[in-house]
């Protein structure tokens, strides 16, 4: 196990380029199983979750060649419904993304229960209902078994706009017989990228970016090449780090077209940035004053499905809010354990009231001080790292493997911006 030691209070300055979108890379890797021809993928993030996904698909008989510069060549000449490593599946929730393509391609998959961040119950019912609607059979006895002779298109209303549920349904439907209409579909940037990647392989998906997708089933997919876009969650993390350290940072190839709602929310915290082509420039001077609702009421920032404010950015916004003047209510109705990390921010000096498992009130600005804390999950870990960069004194963050699951070389990137951050192995 490793830890970060951070000396806070240093304004970040310089340029940074984000890694590829982790949440796009994982389903796109799974989608490569749908064709027996080569698929070349570029800008894959070098992170633990992607490495774990590589091990899982390799165990199914897939050939993977590292081409350098974050590019892989994947060829699934044949796939076998092997017994997947339960420990790997417990480490990565994205293992569930194998259900759609493997049921479509091999007709069967045995899958141990998926894992991932401990942020509350994360149901898989939407996946099961969608695959059943396409003709799959699903059994569960301490592990899943998905099977089908031939999937058939269907008109499906998802019971919730689940991102991975939508992705599984898309991957299962692209080679199903007939037309699939997928309603109440998730439309996050990573879902859009999966659709575009599949279309480059010969799929027939329309309505990309909306909550209704039409998928014309094809007999088979061919090979192709695709470049994964920037991770907007990492982009916003860099924005937050620049703001809380009073720094000035240019984020190269940042994908600003995906940040319209994020900008609206951050504007309410007194934060803004400039867009220069594909770059985002965060200025050193920020207003950092919370904009109240009408009648000077405490405003509410509520997470929602895309294009609403993403739940994965709630932790970052909370840390930014600790440095803004005023009070704001954060409400994440999706996950009942998402807010529990805030006690660690309180130990660093933040003024936060945990109202219930879904809501906190943040009052700022608060002077943060170095502390010893532990990263509970990817996004909370990054939030604590931002707090440590802003704090007076030295902080130690343990269990940084959680952060490494979602951020590529994060300590090196922050050092390139002038941060004092050292990675050490626990004794």
PALO-678645 format. One line per 4 residues: their letters; for each residue x, y, z of C-alpha. Coordinates in steps of 0.02 Angstrom, whole numbers. Example, Ala and Ser with C-alpha at 12.3 -4.5 7.8 and 13.67 -1.06 7.14 Angstrom:
2
AS	615 -225 390 ~ 684 -53 357
//
This chain:
427
XXXX	0 0 0 ~ 61 175 -44 ~ 31 349 25 ~ 50 530 -30
XXXX	139 659 76 ~ 85 834 24 ~ 151 1003 79 ~ 4 1118 47
XXXX	-17 1302 10 ~ 79 1309 -155 ~ -16 1390 -300 ~ -17 1275 -451
XXXX	48 1348 -613 ~ 80 1279 -787 ~ 2 1166 -918 ~ -69 991 -905
XXXX	-149 866 -1023 ~ -283 748 -955 ~ -282 561 -985 ~ -411 470 -1088
XXXX	-584 447 -1014 ~ -580 297 -898 ~ -769 275 -906 ~ -760 270 -1096
XXXX	-608 156 -1103 ~ -687 16 -1000 ~ -844 -14 -1107 ~ -744 15 -1267
XXXX	-624 -123 -1216 ~ -773 -237 -1186 ~ -847 -187 -1355 ~ -689 -249 -1444
XXXX	-750 -425 -1404 ~ -892 -406 -1530 ~ -780 -429 -1683 ~ -649 -557 -1732
XXXX	-552 -424 -1827 ~ -417 -310 -1751 ~ -470 -155 -1655 ~ -339 -21 -1619
XXXX	-375 96 -1474 ~ -279 256 -1435 ~ -268 366 -1279 ~ -309 226 -1157
XXXX	-275 289 -980 ~ -134 198 -890 ~ -232 162 -731 ~ -271 11 -623
XXXX	-452 -12 -678 ~ -399 -19 -861 ~ -258 -141 -819 ~ -383 -252 -727
XXXX	-504 -246 -875 ~ -361 -298 -989 ~ -329 -450 -879 ~ -513 -497 -883
XXXX	-532 -490 -1072 ~ -365 -577 -1098 ~ -431 -721 -991 ~ -569 -742 -1121
XXXX	-440 -785 -1254 ~ -416 -610 -1326 ~ -248 -556 -1400 ~ -188 -386 -1339
XXXX	-31 -300 -1400 ~ 37 -141 -1323 ~ 84 -22 -1465 ~ 158 111 -1350
XXXX	95 288 -1316 ~ -62 223 -1229 ~ -118 125 -1383 ~ -168 -59 -1392
XXXX	-210 -178 -1532 ~ -348 -299 -1480 ~ -403 -452 -1576 ~ -538 -570 -1515
XXXX	-519 -705 -1649 ~ -616 -820 -1536 ~ -684 -795 -1361 ~ -712 -926 -1230
XXXX	-834 -911 -1084 ~ -696 -940 -957 ~ -723 -933 -770 ~ -671 -754 -732
XXXX	-558 -718 -584 ~ -676 -676 -439 ~ -544 -566 -356 ~ -523 -462 -515
XXXX	-712 -445 -533 ~ -726 -387 -353 ~ -593 -253 -385 ~ -680 -179 -537
XXXX	-863 -144 -560 ~ -838 -132 -749 ~ -828 -322 -757 ~ -1018 -315 -778
XXXX	-987 -234 -948 ~ -933 -404 -1016 ~ -1112 -469 -1002 ~ -1181 -384 -1158
XXXX	-1040 -419 -1283 ~ -1005 -596 -1221 ~ -1188 -646 -1225 ~ -1199 -577 -1403
XXXX	-1034 -652 -1464 ~ -1012 -816 -1369 ~ -1190 -849 -1311 ~ -1139 -871 -1130
XXXX	-1044 -786 -988 ~ -1019 -838 -808 ~ -982 -683 -705 ~ -940 -667 -519
XXXX	-1023 -518 -433 ~ -941 -354 -486 ~ -858 -240 -359 ~ -796 -60 -367
XXXX	-809 90 -252 ~ -897 69 -86 ~ -1020 214 -103 ~ -1181 120 -69
XXXX	-1285 -11 -158 ~ -1259 -11 -346 ~ -1394 -118 -424 ~ -1373 -221 -582
XXXX	-1558 -250 -611 ~ -1562 -129 -759 ~ -1431 -234 -849 ~ -1530 -393 -820
XXXX	-1696 -320 -874 ~ -1621 -250 -1035 ~ -1531 -411 -1082 ~ -1686 -514 -1045
XXXX	-1787 -399 -1159 ~ -1664 -441 -1298 ~ -1691 -627 -1270 ~ -1553 -673 -1147
XXXX	-1578 -791 -1002 ~ -1504 -739 -835 ~ -1473 -850 -685 ~ -1401 -798 -518
XXXX	-1336 -914 -384 ~ -1197 -817 -297 ~ -1134 -777 -473 ~ -1217 -731 -638
XXXX	-1242 -836 -793 ~ -1297 -746 -952 ~ -1345 -851 -1103 ~ -1433 -835 -1271
XXXX	-1441 -924 -1438 ~ -1478 -766 -1537 ~ -1525 -597 -1470 ~ -1669 -504 -1551
XXXX	-1704 -318 -1558 ~ -1837 -248 -1442 ~ -1917 -85 -1387 ~ -1843 -63 -1213
XXXX	-1883 66 -1080 ~ -1743 60 -952 ~ -1807 70 -773 ~ -1669 196 -736
XXXX	-1543 290 -841 ~ -1400 178 -786 ~ -1238 215 -878 ~ -1168 39 -876
XXXX	-1342 -34 -900 ~ -1362 72 -1057 ~ -1189 21 -1118 ~ -1225 -165 -1094
XXXX	-1390 -148 -1187 ~ -1304 -56 -1331 ~ -1168 -187 -1349 ~ -1293 -329 -1344
XXXX	-1408 -245 -1471 ~ -1285 -197 -1608 ~ -1278 -375 -1677 ~ -1454 -428 -1623
XXXX	-1578 -472 -1760 ~ -1690 -324 -1800 ~ -1708 -151 -1726 ~ -1686 -100 -1545
XXXX	-1756 62 -1474 ~ -1676 103 -1308 ~ -1777 230 -1207 ~ -1724 321 -1048
XXXX	-1545 285 -1102 ~ -1399 366 -1015 ~ -1313 495 -1125 ~ -1150 536 -1034
XXXX	-996 576 -1140 ~ -929 399 -1115 ~ -1092 324 -1178 ~ -1080 436 -1331
XXXX	-900 381 -1361 ~ -948 197 -1350 ~ -1083 226 -1482 ~ -964 317 -1598
XXXX	-832 181 -1578 ~ -959 45 -1619 ~ -1016 142 -1772 ~ -836 147 -1835
XXXX	-842 -44 -1827 ~ -1002 -49 -1932 ~ -1141 -34 -1803 ~ -1298 65 -1843
XXXX	-1333 177 -1693 ~ -1428 341 -1708 ~ -1489 466 -1578 ~ -1316 477 -1499
XXXX	-1315 605 -1359 ~ -1503 590 -1327 ~ -1598 478 -1208 ~ -1675 377 -1350
XXXX	-1559 270 -1455 ~ -1609 173 -1611 ~ -1497 26 -1650 ~ -1513 -66 -1815
XXXX	-1440 -239 -1787 ~ -1304 -296 -1907 ~ -1242 -471 -1946 ~ -1068 -431 -1884
XXXX	-941 -296 -1846 ~ -773 -268 -1930 ~ -611 -202 -1859 ~ -566 -20 -1841
XXXX	-471 117 -1751 ~ -533 238 -1619 ~ -459 374 -1507 ~ -534 396 -1334
XXXX	-571 575 -1283 ~ -513 668 -1127 ~ -576 619 -955 ~ -689 764 -907
XXXX	-686 707 -726 ~ -497 729 -724 ~ -514 897 -813 ~ -631 961 -677
XXXX	-515 892 -543 ~ -374 999 -615 ~ -492 1149 -620 ~ -534 1121 -438
XXXX	-350 1103 -390 ~ -305 1266 -476 ~ -448 1357 -389 ~ -416 1296 -210
XXXX	-228 1334 -224 ~ -260 1505 -305 ~ -159 1445 -453 ~ -165 1473 -641
XXXX	-173 1319 -752 ~ -201 1284 -937 ~ -280 1114 -972 ~ -238 1055 -1147
XXXX	-364 962 -1256 ~ -491 971 -1115 ~ -653 937 -1209 ~ -743 1096 -1152
XXXX	-900 1047 -1250 ~ -941 923 -1110 ~ -927 1048 -967 ~ -1077 1164 -991
XXXX	-1174 1103 -838 ~ -1015 1090 -734 ~ -979 1272 -777 ~ -1154 1325 -722
XXXX	-1128 1238 -553 ~ -952 1305 -527 ~ -1012 1480 -572 ~ -1129 1466 -422
XXXX	-975 1436 -315 ~ -891 1591 -388 ~ -777 1494 -507 ~ -755 1519 -694
XXXX	-629 1484 -832 ~ -590 1534 -1010 ~ -604 1422 -1162 ~ -465 1437 -1292
XXXX	-502 1316 -1434 ~ -493 1143 -1355 ~ -403 1211 -1201 ~ -471 1273 -1036
XXXX	-378 1412 -945 ~ -410 1432 -759 ~ -359 1607 -698 ~ -278 1636 -530
XXXX	-409 1763 -474 ~ -579 1687 -434 ~ -728 1770 -354 ~ -758 1619 -238
XXXX	-924 1683 -173 ~ -1075 1568 -169 ~ -1221 1636 -267 ~ -1380 1622 -161
XXXX	-1552 1577 -226 ~ -1687 1711 -238 ~ -1721 1790 -70 ~ -1544 1750 -12
XXXX	-1593 1568 15 ~ -1455 1438 32 ~ -1433 1364 -143 ~ -1442 1178 -177
XXXX	-1323 1086 -293 ~ -1404 922 -340 ~ -1325 783 -441 ~ -1423 711 -586
XXXX	-1409 604 -740 ~ -1326 683 -891 ~ -1336 822 -941 ~ -1360 860 -756
XXXX	-1216 883 -634 ~ -1123 716 -621 ~ -1119 623 -456 ~ -933 586 -484
XXXX	-895 773 -473 ~ -990 805 -312 ~ -838 771 -202 ~ -730 893 -301
XXXX	-864 1029 -292 ~ -879 1006 -104 ~ -693 1037 -78 ~ -702 1192 -191
XXXX	-852 1254 -90 ~ -750 1248 72 ~ -648 1392 -1 ~ -797 1498 -58
XXXX	-886 1629 47 ~ -1063 1579 95 ~ -1163 1420 122 ~ -1222 1288 -1
XXXX	-1319 1125 12 ~ -1253 976 -87 ~ -1378 837 -123 ~ -1326 670 -200
XXXX	-1481 560 -207 ~ -1394 421 -304 ~ -1276 341 -178 ~ -1308 330 10
XXXX	-1124 326 60 ~ -1054 459 -57 ~ -1052 596 77 ~ -968 501 218
XXXX	-794 557 166 ~ -835 735 222 ~ -787 693 402 ~ -607 690 338
XXXX	-626 866 268 ~ -697 919 437 ~ -541 850 522 ~ -442 967 408
XXXX	-543 1119 464 ~ -689 1121 341 ~ -857 1182 403 ~ -974 1045 345
XXXX	-1135 979 421 ~ -1186 804 368 ~ -1375 818 364 ~ -1406 636 314
XXXX	-1319 508 201 ~ -1368 608 47 ~ -1347 790 97 ~ -1217 906 171
XXXX	-1210 1093 202 ~ -1041 1176 170 ~ -1000 1348 240 ~ -843 1440 189
XXXX	-714 1500 172 ~ -626 1382 292 ~ -440 1377 329 ~ -385 1198 296
XXXX	-241 1118 390 ~ -133 967 352 ~ -197 803 420 ~ -176 614 404
XXXX	-322 541 308 ~ -365 388 204 ~ -441 381 30 ~ -607 285 35
XXXX	-641 286 -153 ~ -579 363 -316 ~ -674 528 -314 ~ -667 559 -126
XXXX	-481 521 -133 ~ -455 657 -264 ~ -560 776 -162 ~ -447 747 -11
XXXX	-294 773 -121 ~ -362 942 -174 ~ -393 988 8 ~ -214 937 52
XXXX	-145 1045 -90 ~ -240 1194 -18 ~ -204 1159 165 ~ -76 1241 278
XXXX	56 1114 328 ~ 86 932 286 ~ -47 803 244 ~ -32 616 223
XXXX	-159 522 117 ~ -157 334 136 ~ -233 201 22 ~ -192 302 -134
XXXX	-218 146 -239 ~ -400 200 -241 ~ -350 363 -326 ~ -238 268 -447
XXXX	-389 169 -506 ~ -456 323 -593 ~ -311 446 -617 ~ -154 416 -719
XXXX	10 469 -635 ~ -85 598 -534 ~ 60 639 -417 ~ 180 668 -563
XXXX	53 779 -650 ~ 30 887 -496 ~ 219 898 -471 ~ 233 963 -650
XXXX	121 1106 -593 ~ 233 1144 -444 ~ 146 1045 -307 ~ 248 967 -167
XXXX	185 788 -170 ~ 285 629 -136 ~ 229 449 -157 ~ 295 329 -26
XXX	265 146 13 ~ 186 112 182 ~ 306 32 308
//
